[in-house]
Amino acid sequence: MPGLSAHPVHRIPSPRYPTRPDVRADPSLLEELPPGWLSTPDVARVAAALVTLGLGGCDDPATSNTPSRSAPGADARKAALVAPVFEHGNGMVEGRGAMGCVAVAAPAYLSEEDAIQVITEELSQHGLDLTKRNEPLADVIIHGRKVESAFDWTRQTHGLHVEDATGPLRIDLLDPVRHVGVEFVNATEYEELGGPDGSGWTVDLKATAGRVGDAVRTQGENLCVGLFYDPVRMYSPRVLYPGGREPVDENGQPRWAATPEAAKEESRRLLRMQVRDFVDWLKGQGIL
């Protein structure tokens, strides 16, 4: 159209109607409707529904435990919101290597502290303050077991002693203000977190993370949770494969790292990818 020219917008004025944060701070704003709204039945019904249901989210500590004004005494607790397990790394070890034995290739497990450092570094960049460690979730019960190597004096043989370890989940990291928590599943607590007991020589950390997520989803309340797992990279000295004929993956790359530290570095990279996918998921949910 003639007479019009484009120019950058440097400042967007605040709207002249209540925004979502305004309503969260003062829900009574929805109870005072303009006369023109009340004269339209459809609009009035929608506004009434908003007052009844509320606009809270799991990242809103101010309203997460507050009953709705339109329903005095109503229970406003909400089921936990759990992210899918983002797959980066196999997370599984089969055979004797699962127990850390040196066979053809051995697993290089990440320590919990190593993983917590990676997770904290990534999430702190997006404003999450994960100040609580090993916080018990009383409403989330995990049916795990404790397995220890024991000596049978009667038979003079070594065996495994298994006992029940059912109890509340102690989540690894928690932001108490935004109600966002994360759990890292590693080999050390595999049995205690209810890892599959299909074989004494198999560790499936990815499947265990999924099971913990299911428990939080069905039992937890007022919390957003991300589940991560140790990618478990393997290592094997190349001296076992003279001439560089060691096994390769579908991309032609060595299937196993040459040293434990190289395997752990790759696991850290894969874990960061899991955390970054979780950040994208949080943004998609409107939590970040």
N, C-alpha and C positions, 0 to 999 in steps of 0.2 A: 504494500500500500504506500502511496506517496506520502512524504513527510515523516516517515518513521525510520529510526535508525537503531541499530543494536548497540548496547553498552553493557558492560559487566555489572552484576549486582553485588555490591560490597556488604550489604547488611539486609537481612530479612527481618521485617518487623514482627514482633510477637503477635500471635492471633488474638482477636478480641473475644474469643470464647474460651471456656475452661479446657485446658489440655489434660492429657492422661495423668501426668505428675500432679497437676492441681487437684484432680478428682481423688487420686490416691491420698493426698494430704488431707483433703476434706471431702469425704464421700457425700456429705449433705448437699453438695452442689447439684447432684443429680436429683435431689428431692424438690428443688425449686425450678420448675420448668416454665419457659415463656408461655404466655396465654395462647399464642398462635400454635404452639406444639400441642397443647391440651385440646384444642379444637379439632385436631386431626387424630382420629382413633388409632390408626396404624402407628403413627409416631409415638403416641402416648404409651402404647403397649410395648414397643421396643425399649423406650426409656425405662419403663417399670421393670422390664427384664434385666436391664443393666444394673439397676439398683439392687435387685434380688441376688443376682449372680456375683456382682462385684467385678473388679478389674485387677485383682491381685495376681502375682506370679511368684515362682519359687525364688526369684532373686529380690523379692521385696520384703525385707525383715519387718517393716513397719506394719504389714497387714497379714503376715503369714500365719499368725496365731490369734487374729482378732475376728470374733464372730461378726457376721453381717448385721448392719443396723436394722435391715428390714426383717430379719428373722432372729430375734433375741434368743440367745442360748444355743443357737445352731453351731454345730461342730464345723469349723472352717479349716481343719487339717486336711492337707492334700497329699495324695499318693506321690511317692518319690518319682522324679523324672530321671531316667537312666539312659545314657548315651549308648549306642551300639558299640561293640568291640571293634575298633578299627584295625584291620589286618595289615600289619607291616612286620614281616618275619614269621617264621613257621611256629615258633613257640613250643615245639615238640621234639623230644629226644626218645628214640626207641633203641632197645638193645642194652647191653651192659654199659654203654656210654652214658645212659641216663643217670647212672649213679656216680658219674664222675670217673669211671675207670678209663685207663688209657688203652683203647683198642685201636682200630684203624683211624678213628677220629674221636676226639673228646669234646664235650661241650664246654664253652666258656661262659659260665653264668654271670650275670650282673649282680653285684651286691645291692641290697636295698638302699644303702646310703648313696651309692653311685646313681641309681635310678631316681631317687628323690631329688638329687641335685639337678638332674636333667629336667624333671617335671617342674620343679620350682622355678628354674630359670625361664622356662617357656611361659608358664602361666603368670608369673609376676609381671611380664611385659604387657599383659592385658588387664592389669589392675586387680588381679586376685591376690589376696593376702592370706596365704595358707599358714596361719600361725599355730593351729592346733595339730598335734601329732598323736597318732594312735588313739583317736577319740572313740570311745565305745558307743555303738548305736544299739541301745537297749531293745528296740523293737525289731531288729534284724538278727535273726538267729541262724547261725551257720552250723550245719551238721557235719562236722569234720572228725578227724581221728588223729591220734598221736602215735607215731610209729618209731620204735627204737630198736636198735640191735641189742639182743640179750643172749646170755649164755645159759643153756639148759644144763644144770649140774647133774641132773638125773641121767640124761642121755649123752652128756658130754659133747654137746653140739651147739653151734651158734644158730640163732634164729631171729625172727622179728617179733617183737612184743607190740601188740596193737591195743590201744584203749580209746574210749570215746572222748572226744574233745568238743562236744556240742556247747555252743555259747554265743554271746553277741559278737557281731563283727566289730573289730576295732579298725576303723578306717584310717588309712595312712596319713592323709592330709585333709584339712578342713578349713574353709574360709567361714568363720562363724557369723559374719555380717551378711554375706551374699548367699550363704547356705549352699555352697558348692564344695563337694568333696571328691577325692580321687583315691582309688585303691590300686596298688601295683602288686601283681601276682608274680611271685618268684618261686624258685625251687625249694627254698628253705621252709616256706609255709604252705607248700603244695597240699600236703595231707590235711593240715589244720583247716584249710579253706575248702575241704571237701573235694579235692581232686579225684578224678575217676580212678577206681581201683581195679582196672582191668588186668594189669600185669605189674609185677614187682619191678620190672625193668623199663617201664614206660612212664614218661612225664609229659603231660599235655597241658601246658600253662594257658594257652589260648582258650581251650574248652573250659578250664576252671574259671577264667575271668568271666566267661559267659554265664556260668552257673552262679557266681557271686552276684553278677548283675541281675539275674532273674530273682534272686533272694531279696535284693534291695528293692526291686521293682514291685514285688508282691507284698512286702512287709514294711518297707520304709515310708516315711512321711516327711513332708516339708524339706526336701533336699534334692539337689541336682547332682548326679554322680557320674564320673567317668571311670572306666575300667581299663587299665593298661596291663601288659604282660611282657615278660622278658622274651625278646625275639630268639634268644639262644642260638648264637652263631657257633659253628664247630671249627676246630683247628686241627691241623695235622702237619708235622714237619715235612717239607718237600723232599727231604733226603730219602723218604720212603718211596719216592717216585722219580728215579733218575731219568734225566733227559726231559723233564717237564711234562711227563705224561700223566699228571695227577688228574682226577675226575673234574669235569667242568659241567656247568649248568647249561640251561637251554640257550643262554646268551654267549656261551663260549668262555665264560669267566670261571676262575677256580671255584669249586664248590665249597672248599674249606679254606679258612685263613691259615697263614703259615705259623702264626704265633698266637698265644692266648690274648695278648694285648691287642693285636690286630682284630681278632674276633670280637673282643669287647667294644672296640671303637666302632665297628660296624653295628653292633647291637645298640649302642648309644644313638647312632644316626637313625636307626629304624624306630627306636622309642620316641625320638623327637618328632618323627613323622606321625606317630600315633597321637601324640599330644597336640600337634598342630591341627590334625583332623578334629580333635575334640574341641579346640578353640573355634574352628569353623562351625561346628555343630552348635556350640553355645551361642554364637552370633545368630545362627539361623533360628534359634529358639527365642531370641530377643533378650537373652540373659547378659550378653556382653554388648 
